[in-house]
Amino acid sequence: MRRTPLIALILAPFVLWAVVMMWDRVLLPLTMKMWRSEFAVRARLASGDPEARSKALQDAAAAREPDAAAVAMLVESARSDPSEKVRFVALRGLGGVGHRQALPDDAMQMLASTVLTGQDDAVLSASTEAAGKVAAKNRISEDVVQRIVRILEQRHLTWLYSTAINALGDIGAAQALPGEVFTAMNARFATGKRAGEREDLARAFRTIAKGMGPQLPLAVLDALAAALAEDKNYRVRVHAIYALAYSNAHYPLAKPLLAAATRDPLRNVSNAAAHGVRIIDGNQLYAGREPMAVALDRSLPVESRLKAIGPLRVNRRDVAWREGVLALARDDDPRIAAAALELFPYIDGSPDDEFDKRKLIPQLTAAMSHPDPQVRRAAYGALGRQFVHNSRYKRRAQDFRPQLETGAKDPDAKVRVVVLATMLRAEPGDQQRERIIRQGLADADPFVRRMAVSWLGSPRTETDERQALIASARQDPDAGVRQTAEAAQKQWESRKRSWPVEWWKLWQGGEYSKLGLMALTAVTVAAPVIIGLAFFIYFTARLLTYLYQRRWRALAVLPVIGVWAAASYGMFMLYFVAAHAGHLDRWETFQLAGVLWLAIAFYAAIGWGLHFAVRR
């Protein structure tokens, strides 16, 4: 039977879609889970190919929470695998695992033994790096730390020194380092005999200062302060800035030094110093307290409390946090109350929730009649953001119509603008939307009229009376309103349109070469997509036909589909490379198009040839 039934052609796209969805949602995750299972990893570790064993260890370490069996495989490979590369990969994988979770004693003993007795620079580097990583969740013994320090005094490959210094920084950020270790590091920082050594040590000091370990010694901080003033390498100075900023609590000279560095001619240094000053101010402000506690502390200056409100902009639902937000919204200072109202959308509630009905909505409604216009603006703005980001509030927008109608008559012009914008965000009907815009255009204040006409330039403001409204605004007695109307008209005319309209505009403008190039690009991109889908649908339809007829030729269709999938992947890679060809002039573009069309012809010929294998 050569002819393909129509029903098979109709069902083929749905079958393809189902296969793709099953592969993406079921088969691929299941395959990856099986590939990374203990049985599969052990089978791959038994391979004689070091590359296969290395990949197996990488997969074992990449698990979100590796179990004891995975850790044991990493330990065994790091201890006894004959390949140096495999041991290197195992040690690095063990370091990644130890950075996320505590390791068993045998893993820590193996790691310590490798650091203490390692002779090969590659394995020693991997074990040293792993020791630094695992320090986040595991304690590193003092003899291992001393061994890492001795690496700096011995002859090794250049990159091993940087690895050792970074490991010392990671360890020092998690636990106390012996005093002699800091002495040795500071001595090398003062001399800096190797290229990049001072920078590496400065980075390590920064890591230690930022971490949870004890503070840097005074001698190290003095050396960093001197480097900030004298070092010619700006990266050393930047690391010194952050190390001093994190150490400000026990080094009073840090803030004056950083304040002076904000005037440095090098932008990298001055920006880092300004950031360091902000870090110091933040640490002094919070002093170990939560941002909510600082924001509620009325003994602090308003500016400090406003800074503490910034980190509160996160979606939370716990009762204490929500009660704190409401307490801030009732604050006597209007600046605090306005900033707190901006947190209301982060509560992520619903008008039907008990908390919202009893506390949040009454507080929001009360703020809409607050004597300070800043608070009223914030209240209506918070409601508008609820309409945008919370569909539950948007569906109940009519419940807030009385408050919005009252706010539209507010004596403050800025409040009226926010209210009108909030009413539009509720997505009213066409007639109500035009009434809102006309109300803004008829406002007595030119500021409100300017804002209302500016909304007409955006395609998001849907109205059938756009041109009439803009035309009326062009006759406004205020020059600013007329100018805004002209800008809105230009914005509307230059909006992004559908491709037929854009092409028609190019044709009317006489830009035939640009239009031709766009058409060539569109056809060149669309052709392989259409060809690929057409043959995929045809092959799938033939497969369904043979399956329905229970013919053995259904088995022959499967390799044909596989070959066509491989050819399609090749076309995808060719187009991927072409997309990264960079900026091309017209002649180079035509050359590239010629190459792609040759590939398209070959691609179509493959499909046409394959169809003979399945059509009988």
N, C-alpha and C positions, 0 to 999 in steps of 0.2 A: 504494500500500500504506500504509494508515493505521497499522496495528498495528506496533509495534516489536518485533523478535525478542528473546526473553529473553537470548540469547547476547550481543546488542549491549548490553543493559542491564548484563550482568555484566562485559563487557569495558570499558565506558565509564569506570568509576573508575580502572582500571589505565592506560588511555590518558591520562586527565587527569593522573595521577601521573607518568607518563613524560614528558608534555609539560612539566610544572612542573619536573621534575628536569633535563630537557634545557635548558630556559631558564635555570635557575639555574647549572648546571655548565658548559654549553657555549655556548649562544647569547648570553647576556648578557656573559660574559667576552670572547667573540669579537667581539661588537658594540662593546664598549668599546675593545678593542685596535684594531679597524679605525677607530673614530671618532677615536682619538688617534694614528693613524699619520701619517707625514710627508705622504703624499698627501692625506689628509683634512684635516689642519691647513692645508696650503697652499691647498687648495680653499676652505676657510672663510675664510682670510685674504684671498682675492680677492673676498670679498663686499663689497657697498657698505654693509652695516649695521655700524656700530661695535660694537654689542652682540655680533654674531656673531664679529667679529674678536677682541674682548676674551675671549670664552669660548674661542675656539681657542687663544689664547696661554696662558690659564689651564690648559687641558688639556695643552699642550706642557710647561709648567713643572711640572705635577703628576706627571710620570713619575718613577719611582724613581731612575733614572739617565739623565737626558736626554742624548741624543747630540749630536754637533757640529752636526747639521742643526737640531735644536730650539733650541740656543743661538744659532745664526746667525739663525733666524727671530725670536727675541726681540730680538736686537741690531738687526736691520734694522727691525723695527716700532718699537723705542724711538727709533731715529735718524730715521726718515723718515715715519712714519704721519701723515696729516693730522689725525687726531682726537687731541685732548689726552687723552681718557680712555683710548684704546688705548695711547698712549705711557706713560701712568701705569701701566696694567696690565702692560705689557711690562717696565718698569723694576722693578716689584715682583716679577714672576716671575723676572727675572734675579737679583735679590737672593736669592730663595729657592734658586735653583740654585747660586749662588756660595757660599751658606752650607754646601752639602753637598759641593761639588767645586771643583777649580781651574778657572778660566775662561781661555779663550784670550786672547791679547794684544789682539786687536781689540775684544773685549768690554770689557776693562778700560779701553782707551783711550776707547771710546765713553762708558763710565760716568764716567770722569774729565772728559771734555769736557762732559758734561751738567751735572755738578756745578759746573764752573768757569764755564760760560757761561750756565747756566740763569737765566731771568728770571721765568718763570711759577712761582708758589708751589706749585702742585699738582705739576708736573713736578720742580721743585727738591726738594720734599719726598720724592717717590718715589725720586729719584736719591740723595739723602742717606741715606735709609733703606736703600737697596740697598748703598751704600758700607759702611755699618755691618755689614750682614749678610755681605757677601762677604769681609770682613776675616778671618773665621774660617779661610778656606782660601787667601786671596790677599792680597798686600801692597798697602796703600793708599799712594800717593805723598804726600810731605809737602805739596805744594801743594794737594792735595785736602783734607787735614786743616786746613790754614790757611784754606781757603775756607769750610769748615764752621764754623770758629770765628768767622769774620767775619759769618756769618749772625746770630749773637747780637748784633752791634753795629748791624745794619741794621733797617730797618722792613719787616716781613713780617706775614702773618697769624699769629695767636697760636699756632696748633697747630704751626707750622713750627719754632718755637724748641724745643719739647719733642722733636720728631723729630731735630733737629740734636744736641741734648745726648745723646740715647740713642745716636745714631750714634757720637759721640765715645767714649762708654762702651764700645760694642762694639769699636771700633777699638783703644782703649787696652787692652782685655782680650787682644788678640791680638798687638799689637806696641807698641814703645816710642813714646810721644808726645813731641814736642819740648817742652823745658822751658817755652818761652813759651806753649804751649797750656795747660799746667797752671797757669801764672801767670794767664792770662786766665780760666780756669774758676774758680780760687780767688777771684779778684777779684769775679767775678759772684756767687759763693756768699756772699761776705761782704756784698754789698749787697742782692742779691735784690730787684731793683726790680720784676720782673714777678711776677704771681700764679703760684705753683707752681714758680717757677724754682729755688728752693733745694731743693725736694723732687726735682726732676728731676736737678739736679747731684749731690745726695747719692746718688741711685740710680745715676748714672753712675760715681761714685767707688766705690761698692760693686761694680759690675760689673767695673771695672778691677782692684780689689783681689782679686777672686775669680778673675780670668782668669789666663792664662799669660804675660801681659806683665810688664814690670818693675814694681817697687814704686811706691807713691804717694810723692810728695815729702813731706818732713817738714812743710813749711808746710801742705799739704793735710790731713795727719793731725792737726796741731794745731787747724786750723779745725774738723775733724770732732769732735775731743774737746771743743772749746768748744760746738759745737752739741748734743752729747749732754747737756751740763749745762744749757744755757740755752734751746734752741729750744722754742717753744711748740707746734710741729707735731710730734705724736708720730711721724708717718711719716718725717720728716727724722731724728729720733733713732733710729728703727729701722734706717734705711739706714746711719747713722753707726756704729751698733753692729756691723753685719756688716762694714763696711769696716775698722773697727779690728780686728775678730776675725781677718780674713784677713791683716792687716798686722802681727800680733803679733810675727812673727819679727824685724822691724827697728824695732818701736815698743814698747819695754818697758812703757810706761804703759798699754797697751791692756787687759791683764788686770785690773789694779786698777780701772780705770774701769768695766769691764764688771761686775766683782764688786759695785761700789757701785750700779750700775744695776739689779742684780737685786732691790734693795729699793725700786725706784721704785713709787709708788702706782698708776701706770697699768699694767694687766695686759699690754697689748701690748708695752710697753717692757721690763717685768721678764721676760716670757717670752722675748723676743728676746735680752735680755742673758744669761739662763741658757743659751740655745742657743749664743750666742757664746762663752761660757766653755767649753762642751763642744767647740766647734770648735777653740778654742785648745788644750785638753787633748789632743784627738785629733791635731792637727798635731804637738804636742810628743811625743806617744807614738810615732807612726809615723815621724816624721822622714824621710819619703821611702821607708820600708821597706814591704814587703808585710805584711799582717796575719798571715800564717802565720809569717813570720820573727820578728815581735814576740811572738806567742804562744809560740814555742819558746825565746825568750830567757829563761833561768832567772835571769839577773841582775836582771830587773825584778821589781817587786812583783807578788804574785799578782793583785791587783785590776786592775793594768794589763794583765796577760796575759789575764784574763777578758774585759776590754773588747775585746781584739783577736780573741777567738774569735767574737764576735758576727757580724762581717762574713763569717766563713767559712761561714755557713749558706746555701750555694748548691750546686746539683747540679753536681758535677764528676767527671771520670773520669780525669784525668791522673795519672800515677804519682806525681809529686812531691807533689801535694796529698794523695793518699791515704796515702802514707807519712808525711807530716807529721801527719795525723790520728791514725794509729796511734801515732806517737811521743808525741803529747799524751796519748793514752789510757794510756800507760805512765808518765806523769809521777808523781813522788813525792808531789806535793800532791794529795790526793783531790778538791779542788775543781776543779783543772785536768782531772784524769782524768774526773770526772763530766761536765764541760762538753764534753769531747772525745767522750765516748760519745754525746752528743746529736747529734753530727755524722754518726754512722754511717749513718742513713737517707739522708743526702744523697749518699752514695757511689753509691747506685742500682745496686747490683750484683745478683748472683744466687748462690744456694748452689752452683751448678755452675761459676761463674767460678773460674779458678785463683787469683786474688787473694783472693777470699772464702774459698775452701777452705783455703788455706795460711796466710793471715794474719788476715783480718778475723774469721772465726768463731772461731778459737782465741783471739784477743784478747778477743772478746766473752764467750766461755765462761770465760776466766780472770777477767774482771772480775766475773762472777756469784759468784765465791767470794772476792772481795777482802775484806780484814779490815774496811774502812770501809763501813758501811751506805749511805752516800751514793753510793758507787761502785756498789754492788750494785743499788740502786734505779735508777740511771741505766742500767745494763746491761740490766736487765729491761725498763725503759721503752723503750730503743732497739729491743729485739726486738719489743715490742708495736707500735711505730710502723712497723717493717718489715712486720708483718702487715697493717697498715691501708693503707699507701701502696705496698707492693711485692708484687704478686700472686705473684711467683716465690718469695718467702719464705713467703707464706701457704700456697701449695700444699705446701710442705715443712715445715709446722708440726710434724708428728709427729716430725721429726728432733730437735726441741728439747724433746721431752716429758720426758726424764730430768732436764734442767736445771730445767725448770719445776716438776716434782714435788719436786725438792730445794728450790727456792726457796719453795715453798708452806709449807715447814716452817722457814723462816728465823727466827732468834730476834728479828729486828726486825719490829715490827708493820707499819711503813710499807712495808717490802720485801715482806711477804706480800700486802699490798693490791695493790701494783703487779704482783706475779706473778699473782694471781687475775684482775686486769683484762687482763693479757696473754693468759692462757689463754682468756678469753672473746673476745678480739679474733681468736683463731685460728678462730672460728666452729666450735666442736665440735658433736657430735650432741646431740640433746635430752637423753638420759640423762646424758651427760658434763657438759652445761651445768648441769643441775640439781644434779649432784654438786658442781660447783665452787661454785655459790651456797650450797648447804647447808654446804659446808666453811667458807665465809666466815662464815655465820650461826652456826656451831658453834665459831668461834675463841674462844680464851680472852680475847683482848683486846677490850674494847668498841669501840675505834676500828675494828678490822677488821669487826666485826659491823655497825657503823653504815654503813660504806662499802658492805658487801655488800647491806644492805637498801635503801640509796639507789638501787642499780642497778635494783631492781625497779620503780621509778617510771617508768623510761624504756621506751617501746615498743620500743627497739632491743634490749632484753634479752628475748629470746623464751623463754617457758617456759609450760607448761600448769599448773604448780603455783604460779602467782603469788600467788593469794589465800591459799592455805594457808601459803606462806612468809611473807607479810606478817602473817598472823594469828599465826604462831608468834613473829615478832619483836615483836609487840605484848605478848607475855607475857614478854619478856626482863627479867631483874632490873635491867638498867641503864636509867635514865630517858632517857638520850640515845638509846639504841637504840629505845626505845618511841616517842619523839618523832619520830625519823627514819622509823619505820615509818608513823606517821600522815601525815607529809609525803609519803612515797612513795605511799600510798593515794590521797591527794588529787591528786597529780601524775598518777597513772594514770587516775583518773576524769575529770580535766580535759583529757586528751590530745585532740589533733585527731582527729576521727572522719570517716568518709565522710558525704556530705551526707544520705542517707536517715536515718542514725542521728541526725545533728544536728537534722534537721527533726522526727523523732519525739520527741526530748528537748524541743524547743520546744513541741510539741503537748501533751506530758504536763505541761509547766510552765505551760500556760495562756497562753503568749505568742503569741496568735493574730495580733495585728497585725504583729509582727516576722516571723512565719512567712509571712504573706500578702505582706509586702513582699519577702521573699527569693524567694518563688515568682514574684511579678510580675517581679522583676529577672531571674531565671533564664529565664523564658519569653520575656521581651522580648529578651534577648541571644541565646537559642537560635533564635528564629523566623527571623530573616533568614539565619542560617547554614544552617539546614535548607532553607529555600526556595532559597537560592543554589545549594547543592550539588545539590538535586533537579533544578533546571532545567539546571545545567551537565551533569549526567549524562544527562538526557534529550536535550539538544541534541547531545551527543557521540555518544549511541547512534544518533540519527537520521543523523548524519554517517557513522558506520560502516555503517549500513544502506544508505545511498545509494552509498557507495563500493563496497560488496559487490555492489550491483545495477548498478554502473557507470552511474548516472543523473546527468544534468547538475545536478539539484537539490542535489547535494553542494556546489556552489559557492555556493548561496544560504544554506546553513547557516553558512558562515564569517562573513559580516557579522552574522548573528543572534547568534552566539557573541560577536563583538566588541561588539555593543550591550549584551548581557547582562553582559559583563565591565565595561563602562563604568558600567552601573547598579550593579553590585556594588561598584565602587570608590566611587561616590557614597554608597552606604549605609555603607561603611567609614568614610569621612570624616565622615559625620553622627554615627556612633557615637563616633568619635574626639573630636569636639567635645563631645558629650554627656558623655563620660568626664571631661572637664576642666571641667565646669560648677561644680565646687567643692561645698561643703557645702550641701545642700538640706534644707528642712524637708519634712514629709510632703505638704503640699499642692503644693509646688513639684515634688516627686518625681512625683506623679500627673500634673501638667501635662506634665512632660518625657516620661513614659511615654505620654501621649496623643499627643504630637507624634510620638514614635517609632513608635507603632502606626499612625498615619496614613501615615507613610513606608513602613512594612512593607506596608500594604495597597496602596499605589501601586506598590511594588516587585513584589509578587506579581501585580498587574494587568499590569505590563509583561511579566513572564515568561509569563503566560497568553496575552497578546496575541501575543507572539513565537512561541509554540508553534504557532499556526495557520499561520505561514509555512513551517514545516518538517514538518508532520504529513502532508501529502498526497504 
